[in-house]
Amino acid sequence: MASSSGAASSPSSSTLRSRSLNSNQNMNRQNSAETNNDEIQQQQQQQQQQQCDNKKIRHRLKSKILLLIPVVLLAVSSIIALSIGQITTASTVILGAAALGMAWAVLQFLLIARIPVRSEGVSDSTGLVSGSNDEATTRRLVEIYTAIYEGAESFLRAEYTICAWFILVFSVVIFVLISWGTDWDFARGLFTSLSFILGACTSILSGYLGMKVAVYSNVRTTVSAQQSGWKLCFNTAFRAGAVMGFALCGLGIFMLYVTMLAFRIHYPLPEQWIYLTECLTGYGLGGSSIAMFGRVGGGIYTKAADDDPRNPATIADNVGDNVGDVAGMGSDLFGSFAEATCAALVLGSSIGRSGGWDAMVFPVTVSAVGIFVCLLCSFIATDIKPVKEEKDVESALKIQLISTTILMIPAVYLAAEIFLPAEFSLQKTVGTGVLTLQPWQACMCVVMGAVGGLIIGLITEYYTSHSYAPVRELADSCKTGAATNMIYGIALGYKSAIIPVLVLALVVYGSFTMCDMYGVALAAIGFLSNLATGLTIDVYGPVCDNAGGIAEMAELEPYVREKTDALDAAGNTTAAIGKGFAIGSAALVSLALFGAFVTRIRIASDNALFAEGVNMLQPLTFAFLIIGGMIPFAFAAMTMKSVGVAAMEMVMEVQRQFDEKPHLLDANPTERPDYDACIAISTKASLKEMVPPGAMVIFTPLLTGIFFGVYAVSGLLVACYFYVELRRSLDNAKKYIEKASPDSELKGKGSDIHKAAVVGDTVGDPFKDTSGPALNIVMKLMAVLSLVFADTFYATNGGAGVFQL
């Protein structure tokens, strides 16, 4: 029984074999499944590696194509120069500087492109977006970056579509009116229209390029700020600005000079070069016209939004930084460069008779030399004396302005000695005399402008940086509420204009005494001689501002936002310095353009008009002087109201979303805002509201000249000068309070003192980002438009206009 029971309790041999077989089969199936999984994973890894390799191949191909662009442009320009036998020393320097500027911009872009969009950890060997320890954060970074990119792209596409129709229609107007005003000289009408189209298209390309680079770089600045130290994040933002600065300067000089060489085929003789320079004024008009729409449209766009990550309008605010502060500023400073150069060429066209082509194009040579100087000095910030801690950021940017200005002095002196003859003749703007000038006098005018610009920049820094007393006193004024903050801020803005205006007055007096109105034009070019550095610093600010916004929206560690805020605070100050340069140069450019207008009227009338200057006590002139003084205030009122209208629409949309999605206001919201709706509102409002002020500025001098004559235009062009440090001071005062601890006197972020600072900053926004920056374009655009249509105005009843008053 025992044996039988034992046999019954133990499995049979067949059962054991069956179980063993099943076990082996299961193991085989498991091994087979594991093998299949390994093969699938291996295939996926191979596919990922193949995709990565393909990305690297495409990246290398794009890099080679980008590097070839400057070479191809240089070859094309050389062919044009050879065809007319004009490979001169000046041509070599100018075209070489243009090619070098564009090549350097490409190189800086490739350095930025090596940084992947990846949270935590940056490797130079990875692609655009790689895996990381925090995939969710990386996806959020890409989502925000894509939203900003698409918003900026859609706005600029819509804005530039409107601009394209304007270019098409207005180029026809230019052709007809210029041809009629020059006794149906169709060549001058055609060349002026072509230069207008080229200037406008270059301005559009400059703005679009700046936007693309800024949007591409801001998220990479955020990622770089996650790393220890300050060098990588600072260099990323700085190089983004360098792409804009050097590409714009190189492209602007290239397009302008190649246009001059092409026009010289039709006007080969020195006696005909006055017509060449007159046709070239359309280039400045095109650049300034697009700058007007870019500045006004972008300013309205960005000031309709806000930057709290829970606010649906925050993406629109980040988009606005790119379309206003980057694309708009790029077009603005390009317009200043084009107009200053055109004014100097018109006023100095008589130099070509005694000094030759190289002497006449000396203003373009100065800008070309500036590219070499700015390129050398850029190594100071990125390599020689890199940023190692927070306090180094502002000094690194300031050193850029100081070093380029100092180095420009010997560089301009050498250029003057090489390209200008020992003595050359210049026709006076007022009177019939001829001035005999020497190279050192032309050099001194440029140096006065460069040094004057630096002084204005440093004064601007003093009034806008929280490192100095004015902004800290402004922060203290918030203790008693928003009203005292705004009163103090407005007073500070007015006060900050005193020394810059005195500096401008000294520059105008010194340069005019030395080289007549031609000297004023050279001083304006001196202001812009380090334009590549100025643009680098100016674009740096919005990139850092966007980087901080992205860090907050992606909910990165607080230290990342603190680092980007520190970078942005320095950017706020340096952006105000950039605007100081822009406005100071605009004042000089406007005066030089006014002198060029007088010169053209004298030539058209054979010295019958304005031979002894403009009599401001002539009744019609004085009457329109008053009207001209009103134009900036009317313009400011229209643009600031437009900001208010757009902001009201935005507030209503944000309130609607808060009502429908109440969890948006939670500290850690579980719902996502509808960013697209806010972007659409900003886009529609800015495009609609930018047309009336732009039309007023463009048509006022045109209709005045045709109906009331040249005396009325001369009064109209005495424009109003206004400074815009106001909001920069208010913004930095707010940031200074935000850095304070809750136990300090200023109480820190979220306190009543901080709320008062936010109100002041909001009120100051339209002054700085919309009306203020566009006022310098108002001055320049009205002046250059009058210069372009000078012959048309004189042809209307001998300059008396239709009404013959």
PEFENFEN-V66118 format. One record per backbone hydrogen bond with DSSP energy under -0.5 kcal/mol. CO is the residue of the C=O (numbers start at 1). NH is the residue of the N-H. E is the energy in kcal/mol with one decimal. If there is no record, write none. Layout:
co=CO nh=NH e=E
co=CO nh=NH e=E
This chain:
co=1 nh=5 e=-3.0
co=2 nh=6 e=-2.5
co=3 nh=7 e=-2.6
co=4 nh=8 e=-2.3
co=5 nh=9 e=-2.0
co=6 nh=10 e=-1.2
co=12 nh=16 e=-2.1
co=13 nh=17 e=-2.2
co=14 nh=18 e=-2.2
co=15 nh=19 e=-2.8
co=16 nh=20 e=-2.7
co=17 nh=21 e=-2.5
co=18 nh=22 e=-2.6
co=19 nh=23 e=-2.7
co=20 nh=24 e=-2.4
co=21 nh=25 e=-2.6
co=22 nh=26 e=-2.9
co=23 nh=27 e=-2.6
co=24 nh=28 e=-2.8
co=25 nh=29 e=-3.1
co=26 nh=30 e=-3.0
co=27 nh=31 e=-3.2
co=28 nh=32 e=-3.0
co=29 nh=33 e=-2.9
co=30 nh=34 e=-3.0
co=31 nh=35 e=-2.6
co=32 nh=36 e=-2.6
co=33 nh=37 e=-3.1
co=34 nh=38 e=-2.7
co=35 nh=39 e=-2.5
co=36 nh=40 e=-2.9
co=37 nh=41 e=-3.2
co=38 nh=42 e=-2.7
co=39 nh=43 e=-2.7
co=40 nh=44 e=-3.0
co=41 nh=45 e=-2.8
co=42 nh=46 e=-2.5
co=43 nh=47 e=-2.8
co=44 nh=48 e=-3.1
co=45 nh=49 e=-2.9
co=46 nh=50 e=-2.8
co=47 nh=51 e=-2.9
co=48 nh=52 e=-2.8
co=49 nh=53 e=-2.9
co=50 nh=54 e=-2.8
co=51 nh=55 e=-2.6
co=52 nh=56 e=-2.5
co=53 nh=57 e=-2.5
co=54 nh=58 e=-2.8
co=55 nh=59 e=-2.9
co=56 nh=60 e=-2.8
co=57 nh=61 e=-2.6
co=58 nh=62 e=-3.0
co=59 nh=63 e=-2.5
co=60 nh=64 e=-2.4
co=61 nh=65 e=-2.4
co=62 nh=66 e=-3.0
co=63 nh=67 e=-2.3
co=64 nh=68 e=-1.4
co=65 nh=69 e=-1.1
co=66 nh=70 e=-0.7
co=67 nh=71 e=-0.7
co=68 nh=72 e=-2.8
co=69 nh=73 e=-2.6
co=70 nh=74 e=-2.5
co=71 nh=75 e=-2.3
co=72 nh=76 e=-2.5
co=73 nh=77 e=-2.4
co=74 nh=78 e=-2.2
co=75 nh=79 e=-2.2
co=76 nh=80 e=-2.1
co=77 nh=81 e=-2.6
co=78 nh=82 e=-2.8
co=79 nh=83 e=-2.2
co=80 nh=84 e=-0.9
co=81 nh=84 e=-0.6
co=81 nh=86 e=-3.4
co=82 nh=85 e=-1.3
co=86 nh=88 e=-1.8
co=88 nh=92 e=-2.1
co=89 nh=93 e=-2.2
co=90 nh=94 e=-2.9
co=91 nh=95 e=-2.6
co=92 nh=96 e=-2.1
co=93 nh=97 e=-2.5
co=94 nh=98 e=-2.1
co=95 nh=99 e=-2.3
co=96 nh=100 e=-2.5
co=97 nh=101 e=-2.7
co=98 nh=102 e=-2.1
co=99 nh=103 e=-2.5
co=100 nh=104 e=-2.7
co=101 nh=105 e=-1.9
co=102 nh=106 e=-2.0
co=103 nh=107 e=-2.2
co=104 nh=108 e=-2.3
co=105 nh=109 e=-2.0
co=106 nh=110 e=-2.2
co=107 nh=111 e=-1.8
co=108 nh=112 e=-1.8
co=109 nh=113 e=-2.4
co=110 nh=114 e=-0.8
co=112 nh=115 e=-1.9
co=114 nh=116 e=-0.6
co=116 nh=118 e=-1.4
co=119 nh=134 e=-0.5
co=123 nh=126 e=-1.1
co=128 nh=117 e=-4.1
co=134 nh=138 e=-2.0
co=135 nh=139 e=-2.7
co=136 nh=140 e=-2.0
co=137 nh=141 e=-2.5
co=138 nh=142 e=-2.5
co=139 nh=143 e=-2.3
co=140 nh=144 e=-2.5
co=141 nh=145 e=-2.8
co=142 nh=146 e=-2.6
co=143 nh=147 e=-2.1
co=144 nh=148 e=-2.5
co=145 nh=149 e=-2.4
co=146 nh=150 e=-2.9
co=147 nh=151 e=-2.3
co=148 nh=152 e=-2.6
co=149 nh=153 e=-2.6
co=150 nh=154 e=-2.5
co=151 nh=155 e=-2.1
co=152 nh=156 e=-2.6
co=153 nh=157 e=-2.2
co=154 nh=158 e=-2.0
co=155 nh=159 e=-3.1
co=156 nh=160 e=-3.0
co=157 nh=161 e=-1.3
co=158 nh=162 e=-1.6
co=159 nh=163 e=-2.2
co=160 nh=164 e=-2.2
co=161 nh=165 e=-1.7
co=162 nh=166 e=-2.1
co=163 nh=167 e=-3.0
co=164 nh=168 e=-2.3
co=165 nh=169 e=-2.5
co=166 nh=170 e=-3.0
co=167 nh=171 e=-2.1
co=168 nh=172 e=-1.1
co=169 nh=173 e=-1.8
co=170 nh=174 e=-2.7
co=171 nh=175 e=-2.3
co=172 nh=176 e=-2.4
co=173 nh=177 e=-2.7
co=174 nh=178 e=-2.7
co=175 nh=179 e=-1.9
co=176 nh=180 e=-2.4
co=177 nh=181 e=-2.6
co=178 nh=182 e=-1.4
co=179 nh=184 e=-2.5
co=179 nh=185 e=-0.9
co=180 nh=183 e=-1.3
co=184 nh=186 e=-1.3
co=185 nh=189 e=-1.8
co=186 nh=190 e=-2.9
co=187 nh=191 e=-2.9
co=188 nh=192 e=-2.2
co=189 nh=193 e=-1.9
co=190 nh=194 e=-2.7
co=191 nh=195 e=-2.6
co=192 nh=196 e=-2.0
co=193 nh=197 e=-2.4
co=194 nh=198 e=-2.7
co=195 nh=199 e=-2.6
co=196 nh=200 e=-2.5
co=197 nh=201 e=-2.7
co=198 nh=202 e=-2.5
co=199 nh=203 e=-2.1
co=200 nh=204 e=-2.4
co=201 nh=205 e=-2.7
co=202 nh=206 e=-2.5
co=203 nh=207 e=-2.5
co=204 nh=208 e=-2.8
co=205 nh=209 e=-2.6
co=206 nh=210 e=-2.2
co=207 nh=211 e=-2.2
co=208 nh=212 e=-2.4
co=209 nh=213 e=-2.4
co=210 nh=214 e=-2.5
co=211 nh=215 e=-2.6
co=212 nh=216 e=-2.2
co=213 nh=217 e=-1.8
co=214 nh=218 e=-2.2
co=215 nh=219 e=-0.8
co=217 nh=221 e=-2.1
co=218 nh=222 e=-1.8
co=219 nh=223 e=-2.3
co=220 nh=224 e=-2.2
co=221 nh=225 e=-1.8
co=222 nh=226 e=-0.6
co=223 nh=226 e=-1.2
co=224 nh=227 e=-1.3
co=230 nh=234 e=-2.2
co=231 nh=235 e=-2.8
co=232 nh=236 e=-2.0
co=233 nh=237 e=-1.9
co=234 nh=238 e=-2.8
co=235 nh=239 e=-2.7
co=236 nh=240 e=-1.7
co=237 nh=241 e=-1.9
co=238 nh=242 e=-2.0
co=239 nh=243 e=-2.1
co=240 nh=244 e=-1.5
co=241 nh=245 e=-3.0
co=242 nh=246 e=-2.6
co=243 nh=247 e=-1.8
co=244 nh=248 e=-2.4
co=245 nh=249 e=-2.0
co=246 nh=250 e=-2.5
co=247 nh=251 e=-2.7
co=248 nh=252 e=-2.9
co=249 nh=253 e=-2.4
co=250 nh=254 e=-2.3
co=251 nh=255 e=-2.7
co=252 nh=256 e=-2.1
co=253 nh=257 e=-2.6
co=254 nh=258 e=-2.6
co=255 nh=259 e=-1.8
co=256 nh=260 e=-1.9
co=257 nh=261 e=-2.5
co=258 nh=262 e=-2.4
co=259 nh=263 e=-2.5
co=260 nh=264 e=-1.8
co=261 nh=265 e=-0.7
co=262 nh=265 e=-0.9
co=262 nh=266 e=-0.5
co=263 nh=266 e=-1.0
co=263 nh=267 e=-1.7
co=269 nh=272 e=-1.7
co=269 nh=273 e=-0.5
co=270 nh=273 e=-1.0
co=272 nh=275 e=-1.1
co=272 nh=276 e=-1.3
co=273 nh=277 e=-2.5
co=274 nh=278 e=-1.9
co=275 nh=279 e=-2.4
co=276 nh=280 e=-1.6
co=277 nh=281 e=-0.7
co=278 nh=281 e=-0.9
co=279 nh=282 e=-1.2
co=280 nh=283 e=-1.8
co=280 nh=284 e=-0.7
co=281 nh=285 e=-1.9
co=282 nh=286 e=-2.5
co=283 nh=287 e=-2.0
co=284 nh=288 e=-2.4
co=285 nh=289 e=-2.2
co=286 nh=290 e=-1.8
co=287 nh=291 e=-1.8
co=288 nh=292 e=-2.0
co=289 nh=293 e=-1.7
co=290 nh=294 e=-2.8
co=291 nh=295 e=-3.0
co=292 nh=296 e=-2.5
co=293 nh=297 e=-2.4
co=294 nh=298 e=-2.1
co=295 nh=299 e=-2.1
co=296 nh=300 e=-2.4
co=297 nh=301 e=-2.1
co=298 nh=302 e=-2.4
co=299 nh=303 e=-1.8
co=300 nh=304 e=-0.6
co=301 nh=304 e=-1.0
co=302 nh=305 e=-1.1
co=306 nh=317 e=-0.5
co=308 nh=311 e=-1.9
co=311 nh=314 e=-2.0
co=313 nh=317 e=-1.9
co=314 nh=318 e=-1.9
co=315 nh=319 e=-2.8
co=316 nh=320 e=-2.5
co=317 nh=321 e=-1.6
co=318 nh=322 e=-1.1
co=319 nh=322 e=-0.6
co=319 nh=323 e=-2.2
co=320 nh=324 e=-2.5
co=320 nh=325 e=-0.6
co=321 nh=325 e=-0.7
co=321 nh=326 e=-0.7
co=322 nh=327 e=-2.6
co=323 nh=328 e=-0.5
co=324 nh=329 e=-0.9
co=326 nh=330 e=-2.6
co=327 nh=331 e=-2.1
co=328 nh=332 e=-2.2
co=329 nh=333 e=-2.8
co=330 nh=334 e=-2.0
co=331 nh=335 e=-2.2
co=332 nh=336 e=-2.0
co=333 nh=337 e=-2.4
co=334 nh=338 e=-2.7
co=335 nh=339 e=-2.8
co=336 nh=340 e=-2.7
co=337 nh=341 e=-2.2
co=338 nh=342 e=-2.5
co=339 nh=343 e=-2.7
co=340 nh=344 e=-2.2
co=341 nh=345 e=-2.4
co=342 nh=346 e=-2.4
co=343 nh=347 e=-2.6
co=344 nh=348 e=-2.1
co=346 nh=349 e=-1.0
co=348 nh=351 e=-1.6
co=348 nh=352 e=-0.5
co=349 nh=352 e=-0.9
co=350 nh=353 e=-1.0
co=350 nh=354 e=-0.6
co=351 nh=354 e=-0.7
co=351 nh=355 e=-3.2
co=352 nh=356 e=-1.3
co=356 nh=360 e=-1.8
co=357 nh=361 e=-2.2
co=359 nh=362 e=-1.3
co=360 nh=363 e=-0.5
co=361 nh=364 e=-0.7
co=361 nh=365 e=-1.9
co=362 nh=366 e=-2.2
co=363 nh=367 e=-1.4
co=364 nh=368 e=-2.0
co=365 nh=369 e=-2.8
co=366 nh=370 e=-1.8
co=367 nh=371 e=-0.9
co=368 nh=371 e=-0.7
co=368 nh=372 e=-1.2
co=369 nh=373 e=-2.1
co=370 nh=374 e=-2.7
co=371 nh=375 e=-2.2
co=372 nh=376 e=-2.0
co=373 nh=377 e=-2.3
co=374 nh=378 e=-1.4
co=375 nh=379 e=-0.6
co=376 nh=379 e=-1.0
co=377 nh=380 e=-1.4
co=377 nh=381 e=-0.7
co=378 nh=382 e=-1.4
co=379 nh=383 e=-2.5
co=379 nh=384 e=-2.8
co=380 nh=385 e=-2.8
co=383 nh=386 e=-0.6
co=389 nh=392 e=-1.6
co=390 nh=393 e=-1.6
co=390 nh=394 e=-0.5
co=391 nh=395 e=-0.7
co=392 nh=396 e=-2.3
co=393 nh=397 e=-1.7
co=394 nh=398 e=-2.2
co=395 nh=399 e=-2.6
co=396 nh=400 e=-1.1
co=397 nh=401 e=-1.3
co=398 nh=402 e=-2.2
co=399 nh=403 e=-3.1
co=400 nh=404 e=-2.0
co=401 nh=405 e=-1.8
co=402 nh=406 e=-2.5
co=403 nh=407 e=-2.5
co=404 nh=408 e=-1.7
co=405 nh=409 e=-0.9
co=406 nh=409 e=-0.7
co=406 nh=410 e=-0.7
co=407 nh=411 e=-1.4
co=408 nh=412 e=-3.0
co=409 nh=413 e=-1.9
co=410 nh=414 e=-2.3
co=411 nh=415 e=-2.1
co=412 nh=416 e=-2.7
co=413 nh=417 e=-2.3
co=414 nh=418 e=-2.1
co=415 nh=419 e=-2.8
co=416 nh=420 e=-1.7
co=424 nh=437 e=-3.1
co=426 nh=435 e=-3.3
co=433 nh=428 e=-2.0
co=435 nh=426 e=-2.3
co=435 nh=437 e=-0.6
co=437 nh=424 e=-2.0
co=438 nh=441 e=-1.2
co=438 nh=442 e=-1.2
co=439 nh=443 e=-2.4
co=440 nh=444 e=-2.3
co=441 nh=445 e=-1.7
co=442 nh=446 e=-1.7
co=443 nh=447 e=-2.5
co=444 nh=448 e=-2.7
co=445 nh=449 e=-1.8
co=446 nh=450 e=-2.4
co=447 nh=451 e=-3.0
co=448 nh=452 e=-2.4
co=449 nh=453 e=-2.3
co=450 nh=454 e=-1.9
co=451 nh=455 e=-2.5
co=452 nh=456 e=-2.3
co=453 nh=457 e=-2.3
co=454 nh=458 e=-2.6
co=455 nh=459 e=-2.5
co=456 nh=460 e=-2.4
co=457 nh=461 e=-2.2
co=458 nh=462 e=-2.0
co=459 nh=463 e=-1.7
co=460 nh=464 e=-1.0
co=461 nh=464 e=-0.7
co=461 nh=465 e=-2.3
co=465 nh=468 e=-1.5
co=465 nh=471 e=-0.6
co=468 nh=472 e=-1.3
co=469 nh=473 e=-2.8
co=470 nh=474 e=-1.9
co=471 nh=475 e=-2.1
co=472 nh=476 e=-1.9
co=473 nh=477 e=-1.5
co=474 nh=478 e=-0.5
co=475 nh=478 e=-1.2
co=476 nh=479 e=-1.7
co=477 nh=480 e=-1.0
co=478 nh=481 e=-1.6
co=481 nh=485 e=-1.2
co=482 nh=486 e=-2.5
co=483 nh=487 e=-2.4
co=484 nh=488 e=-2.5
co=485 nh=489 e=-2.4
co=486 nh=490 e=-2.7
co=487 nh=491 e=-2.2
co=488 nh=492 e=-2.3
co=489 nh=493 e=-2.2
co=490 nh=494 e=-2.3
co=491 nh=495 e=-2.5
co=492 nh=496 e=-2.1
co=494 nh=497 e=-1.3
co=495 nh=498 e=-1.5
co=496 nh=500 e=-0.6
co=497 nh=501 e=-2.0
co=498 nh=502 e=-1.9
co=499 nh=503 e=-2.5
co=500 nh=504 e=-2.6
co=501 nh=505 e=-2.4
co=502 nh=506 e=-2.1
co=503 nh=507 e=-2.4
co=504 nh=508 e=-2.8
co=505 nh=509 e=-2.5
co=506 nh=510 e=-2.8
co=507 nh=511 e=-2.6
co=508 nh=512 e=-2.3
co=509 nh=513 e=-2.3
co=510 nh=514 e=-1.6
co=511 nh=515 e=-2.5
co=512 nh=516 e=-1.9
co=515 nh=518 e=-0.7
co=515 nh=519 e=-1.1
co=516 nh=519 e=-1.0
co=516 nh=520 e=-1.0
co=517 nh=521 e=-1.9
co=518 nh=522 e=-2.1
co=519 nh=523 e=-2.3
co=520 nh=524 e=-2.1
co=521 nh=525 e=-1.9
co=522 nh=526 e=-2.2
co=523 nh=527 e=-2.1
co=524 nh=528 e=-1.3
co=526 nh=529 e=-1.3
co=528 nh=531 e=-1.6
co=530 nh=534 e=-2.4
co=531 nh=535 e=-2.9
co=532 nh=536 e=-1.8
co=533 nh=537 e=-2.4
co=534 nh=538 e=-2.0
co=535 nh=539 e=-2.7
co=536 nh=540 e=-1.5
co=537 nh=541 e=-1.1
co=538 nh=542 e=-0.8
co=539 nh=543 e=-1.8
co=540 nh=544 e=-2.1
co=541 nh=545 e=-2.4
co=542 nh=546 e=-2.7
co=543 nh=547 e=-2.2
co=544 nh=548 e=-2.2
co=545 nh=549 e=-1.9
co=546 nh=550 e=-2.7
co=547 nh=551 e=-2.2
co=548 nh=552 e=-2.1
co=549 nh=553 e=-2.5
co=550 nh=554 e=-2.6
co=551 nh=556 e=-2.5
co=552 nh=555 e=-1.0
co=557 nh=560 e=-1.7
co=557 nh=561 e=-1.0
co=558 nh=562 e=-2.3
co=559 nh=563 e=-1.9
co=560 nh=564 e=-2.5
co=561 nh=565 e=-2.6
co=562 nh=566 e=-1.8
co=563 nh=567 e=-2.0
co=564 nh=568 e=-2.6
co=565 nh=569 e=-2.7
co=566 nh=570 e=-1.6
co=567 nh=571 e=-1.8
co=568 nh=572 e=-2.8
co=569 nh=573 e=-1.7
co=570 nh=574 e=-2.6
co=571 nh=575 e=-2.6
co=572 nh=576 e=-1.8
co=573 nh=577 e=-1.9
co=574 nh=578 e=-2.4
co=575 nh=579 e=-2.3
co=576 nh=580 e=-2.2
co=577 nh=581 e=-2.3
co=578 nh=582 e=-2.4
co=579 nh=583 e=-2.9
co=580 nh=584 e=-2.6
co=581 nh=585 e=-2.8
co=582 nh=586 e=-1.8
co=583 nh=587 e=-2.1
co=584 nh=588 e=-1.7
co=585 nh=589 e=-3.3
co=586 nh=590 e=-2.8
co=587 nh=591 e=-1.7
co=588 nh=592 e=-2.6
co=589 nh=593 e=-3.0
co=590 nh=594 e=-2.2
co=591 nh=595 e=-2.1
co=592 nh=596 e=-2.4
co=593 nh=597 e=-2.4
co=594 nh=598 e=-2.2
co=595 nh=599 e=-2.2
co=596 nh=600 e=-2.3
co=597 nh=601 e=-2.2
co=598 nh=602 e=-2.3
co=599 nh=603 e=-2.2
co=600 nh=604 e=-2.8
co=601 nh=605 e=-2.4
co=602 nh=607 e=-3.2
co=603 nh=606 e=-0.8
co=605 nh=608 e=-0.8
co=610 nh=613 e=-1.4
co=611 nh=431 e=-3.0
co=613 nh=615 e=-0.5
co=614 nh=616 e=-0.9
co=615 nh=618 e=-1.5
co=618 nh=622 e=-2.8
co=619 nh=623 e=-2.4
co=620 nh=624 e=-2.1
co=621 nh=625 e=-1.4
co=622 nh=626 e=-1.5
co=623 nh=627 e=-1.4
co=624 nh=628 e=-2.8
co=625 nh=629 e=-1.8
co=626 nh=630 e=-1.0
co=627 nh=630 e=-0.7
co=627 nh=631 e=-1.2
co=628 nh=632 e=-0.6
co=630 nh=634 e=-2.4
co=631 nh=635 e=-2.8
co=632 nh=636 e=-2.6
co=633 nh=637 e=-2.4
co=634 nh=638 e=-2.3
co=635 nh=639 e=-2.4
co=636 nh=640 e=-2.5
co=637 nh=641 e=-2.1
co=638 nh=642 e=-1.8
co=639 nh=643 e=-1.9
co=640 nh=644 e=-1.9
co=641 nh=645 e=-2.6
co=642 nh=646 e=-2.6
co=643 nh=647 e=-2.6
co=644 nh=648 e=-2.2
co=645 nh=649 e=-1.8
co=646 nh=650 e=-1.9
co=647 nh=651 e=-2.8
co=648 nh=652 e=-2.2
co=649 nh=653 e=-1.9
co=650 nh=654 e=-2.6
co=651 nh=655 e=-2.6
co=652 nh=656 e=-2.0
co=653 nh=657 e=-2.0
co=654 nh=658 e=-2.4
co=655 nh=659 e=-2.3
co=656 nh=660 e=-2.2
co=657 nh=661 e=-2.6
co=661 nh=664 e=-2.0
co=662 nh=665 e=-1.3
co=663 nh=666 e=-1.4
co=666 nh=669 e=-0.7
co=673 nh=675 e=-1.3
co=674 nh=678 e=-0.9
co=675 nh=679 e=-2.3
co=676 nh=680 e=-2.4
co=677 nh=681 e=-1.7
co=678 nh=682 e=-2.3
co=679 nh=683 e=-2.5
co=680 nh=684 e=-2.5
co=681 nh=685 e=-2.6
co=682 nh=686 e=-2.4
co=683 nh=687 e=-2.1
co=684 nh=688 e=-1.9
co=685 nh=689 e=-2.6
co=686 nh=690 e=-1.4
co=688 nh=691 e=-0.6
co=689 nh=693 e=-0.6
co=690 nh=694 e=-1.3
co=691 nh=695 e=-2.9
co=692 nh=696 e=-2.2
co=693 nh=697 e=-1.9
co=694 nh=698 e=-2.1
co=695 nh=699 e=-2.6
co=696 nh=700 e=-1.6
co=697 nh=701 e=-0.7
co=698 nh=702 e=-0.8
co=699 nh=703 e=-2.8
co=700 nh=704 e=-2.2
co=701 nh=705 e=-2.4
co=702 nh=706 e=-1.8
co=703 nh=707 e=-2.6
co=704 nh=708 e=-2.7
co=704 nh=709 e=-0.9
co=705 nh=709 e=-0.6
co=706 nh=802 e=-2.0
co=707 nh=803 e=-2.3
co=709 nh=713 e=-1.5
co=710 nh=714 e=-2.3
co=711 nh=715 e=-1.3
co=712 nh=716 e=-2.0
co=713 nh=717 e=-1.8
co=715 nh=718 e=-1.2
co=717 nh=719 e=-1.9
co=725 nh=729 e=-2.1
co=726 nh=730 e=-1.8
co=727 nh=731 e=-3.1
co=728 nh=732 e=-2.4
co=729 nh=733 e=-2.1
co=730 nh=734 e=-1.9
co=731 nh=735 e=-2.2
co=732 nh=736 e=-2.3
co=733 nh=737 e=-1.9
co=734 nh=738 e=-2.2
co=735 nh=739 e=-1.4
co=736 nh=740 e=-0.5
co=737 nh=740 e=-1.1
co=738 nh=749 e=-0.6
co=741 nh=744 e=-1.8
co=744 nh=747 e=-0.7
co=748 nh=751 e=-1.4
co=751 nh=755 e=-2.2
co=752 nh=756 e=-2.0
co=753 nh=757 e=-1.7
co=754 nh=758 e=-2.2
co=755 nh=759 e=-2.0
co=756 nh=760 e=-2.1
co=757 nh=761 e=-2.5
co=758 nh=762 e=-2.4
co=759 nh=763 e=-2.3
co=760 nh=764 e=-2.2
co=761 nh=765 e=-1.2
co=762 nh=766 e=-0.6
co=764 nh=768 e=-1.7
co=765 nh=769 e=-3.0
co=766 nh=770 e=-1.3
co=766 nh=771 e=-2.1
co=766 nh=772 e=-0.7
co=767 nh=772 e=-1.4
co=768 nh=773 e=-0.6
co=770 nh=774 e=-1.1
co=771 nh=775 e=-1.2
co=772 nh=775 e=-1.0
co=772 nh=776 e=-0.7
co=773 nh=777 e=-0.5
co=774 nh=778 e=-1.8
co=775 nh=779 e=-1.9
co=776 nh=780 e=-2.1
co=777 nh=781 e=-3.4
co=778 nh=782 e=-2.0
co=779 nh=783 e=-1.6
co=780 nh=784 e=-3.0
co=781 nh=785 e=-2.2
co=782 nh=786 e=-1.6
co=783 nh=787 e=-1.9
co=784 nh=788 e=-2.4
co=785 nh=789 e=-2.0
co=787 nh=790 e=-1.2
co=789 nh=793 e=-2.5
co=790 nh=794 e=-2.2
co=791 nh=795 e=-2.2
co=792 nh=796 e=-0.8
co=793 nh=796 e=-0.7
co=793 nh=799 e=-0.6
co=794 nh=798 e=-0.5
co=794 nh=799 e=-0.8
co=795 nh=797 e=-1.4
co=796 nh=801 e=-2.0
co=797 nh=800 e=-1.3
co=799 nh=710 e=-2.0
co=799 nh=711 e=-0.6
co=800 nh=804 e=-0.5
co=800 nh=805 e=-0.7
